[in-house]
Amino acid sequence: MIYLVYGIPVGGIAAAVIAVVAAPAAWAVARGLSSTRRIGLHLGVHLTLGAVLGLSVPVVSTLIGRGDLVHAFEVGYTWYAAAGCAVSITAGWSWTVWRSVREGSAPPLLQR
């Protein structure tokens, strides 16, 4: 019950802060990748971006809640969150590219 009162608001604040900071970074990454056709590079960058975002929510939540960074990496779910976000962001990007190429609406760089 204490998690509902304390944990969810702290996590929500952390996610909001990260969204404000990460949105311009994601836009810059997308602009940088828009001129390359190398799918492996796209996958690697999206995997890294997902891992960083997945690590950032537990780290910022721990900083807000406890005030120290040491405990953020001791919590087991931190690494699960990073792995889950990395896989889901990469899978989402892959699915979007696959669908856009299939429908013919992909950017000219990715069309066959």
Contact map, one row per residue, 1 for C-alpha under 8 A:
1111100000000000000000000000000000000000000000000000000000000000000000000000000000000000000000000000000000000000
1111111000000000000000000000000000000000000000000000000000000000000000000000000000000000000000000000000000000000
1111111100000000000000000000000000000000000000000000000000000000000000000000000000000000000000000000000000000000
1111111110000000000000000000000000000000000000000000000000000000000000000000000000000000000000000000000000000000
1111111110000000000000000000000000000000000000000000000000000000000000000000000000000000000000000000000000000000
0111111111000000000000000000000000000000000000000000000000000000000000000000000000000000000000000000000000000000
0111111111100000000000000000000000000000000000000000000000000000000000000000000000000000000000000000000000000000
0011111111110000000000000000000000000000000000000000000000000000000000000000000000000000000000000000000000000000
0001111111111000000000000000000000000000000000000000000000000000000000000000000000000000000000000000000000000000
0000011111111100000000000000000000000000000000000000000000001001100000000000000000000000000000000000000000000000
0000001111111110000000000000000000000000000000000000000011001000000000000000000000000000000000000000000000000000
0000000111111111000000000000000000000000000000000000000000000000000000000000000000000000000000000000000000000000
0000000011111111100000000000000000000000000000000000000000001000000000000000000000000000000000000000000000000000
0000000001111111110000000000000000000000000000000000000010011001000000000000000000000000000000000000000000000000
0000000000111111111000000000000000000000000000000000000010000000000000000000000000000000000000000000000000000000
0000000000011111111100000000000000000000000000000000000000000000000000000000000000000000000000000000000000000000
0000000000001111111110000000000000000000000000000000000000000000000000000000000000000000000000000000000000000000
0000000000000111111111000000000000000000000000000000100110000000000000000000000000000000000000000000000000000000
0000000000000011111111100000000000000000000000000000000000000000000000000000000000000000000000000000000000000000
0000000000000001111111110000000000000000000000000000000000000000000000000000000000000000000000000000000000000000
0000000000000000111111111000000000000000000000000000000000000000000000000000000000000000000000000000000000000000
0000000000000000011111111100000000000000000000000000100000000000000000000000000000000000000000000000000000000000
0000000000000000001111111110000000000000000000000000000000000000000000000000000000000000000000000000000000000000
0000000000000000000111111111000000000000000000000000000000000000000000000000000000000000000000000000000000000000
0000000000000000000011111111100000000000000000000000000000000000000000000000000000000000000000000000000000000000
0000000000000000000001111111110000000000000000001000000000000000000000000000000000000000000000000000000000000000
0000000000000000000000111111111000000000000000000000000000000000000000000000000000000000000000000000000000000000
0000000000000000000000011111111100000000000000000000000000000000000000000000000000000000000000000000000000000000
0000000000000000000000001111111110000000000000000000000000000000000000000000000000000000000000000000000000000000
0000000000000000000000000111111111000000000000000000000000000000000000000000000000000000000000000000000000000000
0000000000000000000000000011111111100000000000000000000000000000000000000000000000000000000000000000000000000000
0000000000000000000000000001111111100000000000000000000000000000000000000000000000000000000000000000000000000000
0000000000000000000000000000111111110000010000000000000000000000000000000000000000000000000000000000000000000000
0000000000000000000000000000011111110000000000000000000000000000000000000000000000000000000000000000000000000000
0000000000000000000000000000001111111000000000000000000000000000000000000000000000000000000000000000000000001000
0000000000000000000000000000000011111100000000000000000000000000000000000000000000000000000000000000000000001000
0000000000000000000000000000000000111110000000000000000000000000000000000000000000000000000000000000000000001100
0000000000000000000000000000000000011111110000000000000000000000000000000000000000000000000000000000000000000000
0000000000000000000000000000000000001111111000000000000000000000000000000000000000000000000000000000000000000000
0000000000000000000000000000000000000111111100000000000000000000000000000000000000000000000000000000000000000000
0000000000000000000000000000000000000111111110000000000000000000000000000000000000000000000000000000000000000000
0000000000000000000000000000000010000111111111000000000000000000000000000000000000000000000000000000000000000000
0000000000000000000000000000000000000011111111100000000000000000000000000000000000000000010001000000000000000000
0000000000000000000000000000000000000001111111110000000000000000000000000000000000000000000000000000000000000000
0000000000000000000000000000000000000000111111111000000000000000000000000000000000000000000000000000000000000000
0000000000000000000000000000000000000000011111111100000000000000000000000000000000000100110010000000000000000000
0000000000000000000000000000000000000000001111111110000000000000000000000000000000000110110000000000000000000000
0000000000000000000000000000000000000000000111111111000000000000000000000000000000000100000000000000000000000000
0000000000000000000000000100000000000000000011111111100000000000000000000000000000000100100000000000000000000000
0000000000000000000000000000000000000000000001111111110000000000000000000000000001101111110000000000000000000000
0000000000000000000000000000000000000000000000111111111000000000000000000000000001111100000000000000000000000000
0000000000000000000000000000000000000000000000011111111100000000000000000000000001000100000000000000000000000000
0000000000000000010001000000000000000000000000001111111110000000000000000000000001001000000000000000000000000000
0000000000000000000000000000000000000000000000000111111111000000000000000000011011111100000000000000000000000000
0000000000000000000000000000000000000000000000000011111111100000000000000000011011000000000000000000000000000000
0000000000000000010000000000000000000000000000000001111111110000000000000000000000000000000000000000000000000000
0000000000100110010000000000000000000000000000000000111111111000000000000000000000000000000000000000000000000000
0000000000100000000000000000000000000000000000000000011111111100000000010000010010000000000000000000000000000000
0000000000000000000000000000000000000000000000000000001111111110000010011000010000000000000000000000000000000000
0000000000000100000000000000000000000000000000000000000111111111000000000000000000000000000000000000000000000000
0000000001101100000000000000000000000000000000000000000011111111100000000000000000000000000000000000000000000000
0000000000000000000000000000000000000000000000000000000001111111111110110000000000000000000000000000000000000000
0000000000000000000000000000000000000000000000000000000000111111111110010000000000000000000000000000000000000000
0000000001000100000000000000000000000000000000000000000000011111111000000000000000000000000000000000000000000000
0000000001000000000000000000000000000000000000000000000000001111111000000000000000000000000000000000000000000000
0000000000000000000000000000000000000000000000000000000000000111111100000000000000000000000000000000000000000000
0000000000000000000000000000000000000000000000000000000000000111111110000000000000000000000000000000000000000000
0000000000000000000000000000000000000000000000000000000000000110011111110000000000000000000000000000000000000000
0000000000000000000000000000000000000000000000000000000000100110001111111000000000000000000000000000000000000000
0000000000000000000000000000000000000000000000000000000000000000000111111100000000000000000000000000000000000000
0000000000000000000000000000000000000000000000000000000000000100000111111110000000000000000000000000000000000000
0000000000000000000000000000000000000000000000000000000001100110000111111110010000000000000000000000000000000000
0000000000000000000000000000000000000000000000000000000000100000000011111111011000000000000000000000000000000000
0000000000000000000000000000000000000000000000000000000000000000000001111111010000000000000000000000000000000000
0000000000000000000000000000000000000000000000000000000000000000000000111111110000000000000000000000000000000000
0000000000000000000000000000000000000000000000000000000000000000000000001111111100000000000000000000000000000000
0000000000000000000000000000000000000000000000000000000000000000000000000011111110000000000000000000000000000000
0000000000000000000000000000000000000000000000000000011001100000000000011111111111000000000000000000000000000000
0000000000000000000000000000000000000000000000000000011000000000000000001001111111100000000000000000000000000000
0000000000000000000000000000000000000000000000000000000000000000000000000001111111110000000000000000000000000000
0000000000000000000000000000000000000000000000000000011001000000000000000000111111111000000000000000000000000000
0000000000000000000000000000000000000000000000000111111000000000000000000000011111111100000000000000000000000000
0000000000000000000000000000000000000000000000000110010000000000000000000000001111111110000000000000000000000000
0000000000000000000000000000000000000000000000000010010000000000000000000000000111111111000000000000000000000000
0000000000000000000000000000000000000000000000000110110000000000000000000000000011111111100000000000000000000000
0000000000000000000000000000000000000000000001111111010000000000000000000000000001111111110000000000000000000000
0000000000000000000000000000000000000000000000100100000000000000000000000000000000111111111000000000000000000000
0000000000000000000000000000000000000000000000000100000000000000000000000000000000011111111100000000000000000000
0000000000000000000000000000000000000000000001101100000000000000000000000000000000001111111110000000000000000000
0000000000000000000000000000000000000000001001100100000000000000000000000000000000000111111111000000000000000000
0000000000000000000000000000000000000000000000000000000000000000000000000000000000000011111111100000000000000000
0000000000000000000000000000000000000000000000000000000000000000000000000000000000000001111111110000000000000000
0000000000000000000000000000000000000000000001000000000000000000000000000000000000000000111111111000000000000000
0000000000000000000000000000000000000000001000000000000000000000000000000000000000000000011111111100000000000000
0000000000000000000000000000000000000000000000000000000000000000000000000000000000000000001111111110000000000000
0000000000000000000000000000000000000000000000000000000000000000000000000000000000000000000111111111000000000000
0000000000000000000000000000000000000000000000000000000000000000000000000000000000000000000011111111100001000000
0000000000000000000000000000000000000000000000000000000000000000000000000000000000000000000001111111110000000000
0000000000000000000000000000000000000000000000000000000000000000000000000000000000000000000000111111111000000000
0000000000000000000000000000000000000000000000000000000000000000000000000000000000000000000000011111111111000000
0000000000000000000000000000000000000000000000000000000000000000000000000000000000000000000000001111111111000111
0000000000000000000000000000000000000000000000000000000000000000000000000000000000000000000000000111111110000000
0000000000000000000000000000000000000000000000000000000000000000000000000000000000000000000000000011111111000000
0000000000000000000000000000000000000000000000000000000000000000000000000000000000000000000000000001111111000010
0000000000000000000000000000000000000000000000000000000000000000000000000000000000000000000000000001111111100000
0000000000000000000000000000000000000000000000000000000000000000000000000000000000000000000000001001101111111110
0000000000000000000000000000000000000000000000000000000000000000000000000000000000000000000000000000000011111110
0000000000000000000000000000000000000000000000000000000000000000000000000000000000000000000000000000000001111110
0000000000000000000000000000000000111000000000000000000000000000000000000000000000000000000000000000000001111110
0000000000000000000000000000000000001000000000000000000000000000000000000000000000000000000000000000100001111111
0000000000000000000000000000000000000000000000000000000000000000000000000000000000000000000000000000100101111111
0000000000000000000000000000000000000000000000000000000000000000000000000000000000000000000000000000100000000111
